[in-house]
Amino acid sequence: MLRVLIVDDHPVVREGLRGMLEREPDIEVVGEAGSGGEAVAVVPLLRPDVVLMDLRMPG
């Protein structure tokens, strides 16, 4: 099972990505973050295999 953290500053984008990824049987979305700082804070807690991150977020 591939554990994924979704990071994007737009909630609608996060929701869409989560919906697509959760349909895959071998992918588990372990969480979401709305900023890079939030992602850095939750990665040690959630321990995802992959961080799917928007590279053009403010901050």
KETILO-618804 format. One record per residue: x, y, z of N, C-alpha, C in turn; residue number from 1. Coordinates in pm, whole numbers, plus 50000, padded with zeros to 5 digits. Layout:
# residues N
{nu=X&nv=Y&nw=Z&cau=X&cav=Y&caw=Z&cu=X&cv=Y&cw=Z&n=NUM}
...
//
This chain:
# residues 59
{nu=50085&nv=49882&nw=50000&cau=50000&cav=50000&caw=50000&cu=50089&cv=50124&cw=50000&n=1}
{nu=50066&nv=50213&nw=49907&cau=50139&cav=50339&caw=49896&cu=50066&cv=50446&cw=49976&n=2}
{nu=50134&nv=50505&nw=50073&cau=50076&cav=50607&caw=50162&cu=50110&cv=50746&cw=50108&n=3}
{nu=50008&nv=50829&nw=50081&cau=50026&cav=50957&caw=50015&cu=49974&cv=51072&cw=50103&n=4}
{nu=50051&nv=51180&nw=50109&cau=50009&cav=51305&caw=50170&cu=49989&cv=51405&cw=50058&n=5}
{nu=49873&nv=51470&nw=50053&cau=49840&cav=51569&caw=49951&cu=49862&cv=51708&cw=50009&n=6}
{nu=49940&nv=51792&nw=49938&cau=49969&cav=51927&caw=49986&cu=49937&cv=52027&cw=49876&n=7}
{nu=49837&nv=52112&nw=49901&cau=49800&cav=52217&caw=49806&cu=49726&cv=52324&cw=49884&n=8}
{nu=49741&nv=52449&nw=49844&cau=49675&cav=52558&caw=49915&cu=49529&cv=52577&cw=49874&n=9}
{nu=49481&nv=52502&nw=49777&cau=49342&cav=52511&caw=49733&cu=49265&cv=52387&cw=49780&n=10}
{nu=49170&nv=52402&nw=49869&cau=49094&cav=52287&caw=49919&cu=49024&cv=52206&cw=49808&n=11}
{nu=48976&nv=52274&nw=49704&cau=48907&cav=52204&caw=49595&cu=49004&cv=52111&cw=49521&n=12}
{nu=49127&nv=52156&nw=49502&cau=49228&cav=52072&caw=49437&cu=49259&cv=51951&cw=49524&n=13}
{nu=49278&nv=51973&nw=49654&cau=49305&cav=51861&caw=49746&cu=49190&cv=51760&cw=49742&n=14}
{nu=49068&nv=51811&nw=49742&cau=48951&cav=51723&caw=49739&cu=48948&cv=51640&cw=49610&n=15}
{nu=48976&nv=51703&nw=49497&cau=48978&cav=51633&caw=49370&cu=49085&cv=51527&cw=49363&n=16}
{nu=49205&nv=51561&nw=49409&cau=49314&cav=51464&caw=49409&cu=49282&cv=51347&cw=49501&n=17}
{nu=49228&nv=51378&nw=49619&cau=49192&cav=51271&caw=49713&cu=49090&cv=51177&cw=49649&n=18}
{nu=48989&nv=51234&nw=49583&cau=48888&cav=51152&caw=49518&cu=48945&cv=51059&cw=49413&n=19}
{nu=49037&nv=51110&nw=49332&cau=49100&cav=51026&caw=49229&cu=49187&cv=50917&cw=49291&n=20}
{nu=49269&nv=50956&nw=49389&cau=49363&cav=50860&caw=49448&cu=49294&cv=50753&cw=49530&n=21}
{nu=49187&nv=50788&nw=49599&cau=49119&cav=50690&caw=49683&cu=49047&cv=50582&cw=49604&n=22}
{nu=49030&nv=50603&nw=49475&cau=48971&cav=50498&caw=49390&cu=49070&cv=50387&cw=49358&n=23}
{nu=49198&nv=50414&nw=49380&cau=49301&cav=50315&caw=49351&cu=49317&cv=50220&cw=49470&n=24}
{nu=49310&nv=50091&nw=49447&cau=49314&cav=49997&caw=49559&cu=49448&cv=49990&cw=49632&n=25}
{nu=49555&nv=50031&nw=49568&cau=49687&cav=50021&caw=49631&cu=49740&cv=50155&cw=49680&n=26}
{nu=49651&nv=50257&nw=49691&cau=49691&cav=50389&caw=49740&cu=49603&cv=50426&cw=49859&n=27}
{nu=49668&nv=50475&nw=49964&cau=49596&cav=50526&caw=50081&cu=49636&cv=50671&cw=50102&n=28}
{nu=49540&nv=50762&nw=50101&cau=49567&cav=50902&caw=50131&cu=49566&cv=50914&cw=50283&n=29}
{nu=49684&nv=50942&nw=50340&cau=49696&cav=50946&caw=50485&cu=49668&cv=51083&cw=50543&n=30}
{nu=49663&nv=51186&nw=50457&cau=49633&cav=51319&caw=50507&cu=49647&cv=51425&cw=50401&n=31}
{nu=49614&nv=51548&nw=50443&cau=49624&cav=51664&caw=50356&cu=49686&cv=51779&cw=50435&n=32}
{nu=49749&nv=51869&nw=50363&cau=49803&cav=51991&caw=50423&cu=49778&cv=52106&cw=50326&n=33}
{nu=49758&nv=52225&nw=50383&cau=49727&cav=52342&caw=50302&cu=49845&cv=52433&cw=50277&n=34}
{nu=49962&nv=52396&nw=50331&cau=50082&cav=52479&caw=50311&cu=50206&cv=52391&cw=50329&n=35}
{nu=50320&nv=52443&nw=50283&cau=50445&cav=52371&caw=50301&cu=50480&cv=52354&cw=50447&n=36}
{nu=50457&nv=52458&nw=50526&cau=50486&cav=52450&caw=50669&cu=50402&cv=52345&cw=50739&n=37}
{nu=50275&nv=52339&nw=50701&cau=50187&cav=52238&caw=50758&cu=50233&cv=52098&cw=50717&n=38}
{nu=50277&nv=52083&nw=50594&cau=50326&cav=51954&caw=50546&cu=50448&cv=51909&cw=50626&n=39}
{nu=50542&nv=52002&nw=50647&cau=50663&cav=51969&caw=50723&cu=50625&cv=51923&cw=50864&n=40}
{nu=50522&nv=51984&nw=50920&cau=50480&cav=51948&caw=51056&cu=50414&cv=51810&cw=51063&n=41}
{nu=50338&nv=51772&nw=50960&cau=50264&cav=51646&caw=50968&cu=50338&cv=51525&cw=50911&n=42}
{nu=50439&nv=51546&nw=50830&cau=50511&cav=51432&caw=50772&cu=50566&cv=51337&cw=50880&n=43}
{nu=50630&nv=51387&nw=50985&cau=50678&cav=51293&caw=51087&cu=50565&cv=51217&cw=51158&n=44}
{nu=50448&nv=51276&nw=51165&cau=50335&cav=51211&caw=51232&cu=50267&cv=51109&cw=51142&n=45}
{nu=50247&nv=51145&nw=51015&cau=50172&cav=51059&caw=50923&cu=50260&cv=50958&cw=50850&n=46}
{nu=50388&nv=50990&nw=50835&cau=50487&cav=50903&caw=50769&cu=50443&cv=50852&cw=50632&n=47}
{nu=50412&nv=50946&nw=50539&cau=50372&cav=50903&caw=50404&cu=50492&cv=50850&cw=50326&n=48}
{nu=50463&nv=50767&nw=50227&cau=50567&cav=50722&caw=50134&cu=50594&cv=50829&cw=50029&n=49}
{nu=50488&nv=50903&nw=49994&cau=50494&cav=51005&caw=49889&cu=50424&cv=51131&cw=49937&n=50}
{nu=50484&nv=51247&nw=49908&cau=50418&cav=51375&caw=49931&cu=50388&cv=51433&cw=49793&n=51}
{nu=50260&nv=51446&nw=49763&cau=50215&cav=51504&caw=49636&cu=50189&cv=51652&cw=49663&n=52}
{nu=50281&nv=51737&nw=49616&cau=50282&cav=51878&caw=49659&cu=50278&cv=51974&cw=49540&n=53}
{nu=50196&nv=52077&nw=49554&cau=50193&cav=52187&caw=49459&cu=50323&cv=52265&cw=49477&n=54}
{nu=50398&nv=52284&nw=49370&cau=50527&cav=52353&caw=49379&cu=50514&cv=52505&cw=49374&n=55}
{nu=50395&nv=52555&nw=49344&cau=50378&cav=52700&caw=49329&cu=50285&cv=52759&cw=49435&n=56}
{nu=50292&nv=52705&nw=49553&cau=50212&cav=52761&caw=49663&cu=50280&cv=52883&cw=49719&n=57}
{nu=50203&nv=52979&nw=49770&cau=50266&cav=53093&caw=49836&cu=50338&cv=53046&cw=49962&n=58}
{nu=50448&nv=53112&nw=49992&cau=50523&cav=53078&caw=50114&cu=50609&cv=52958&cw=50096&n=59}
//
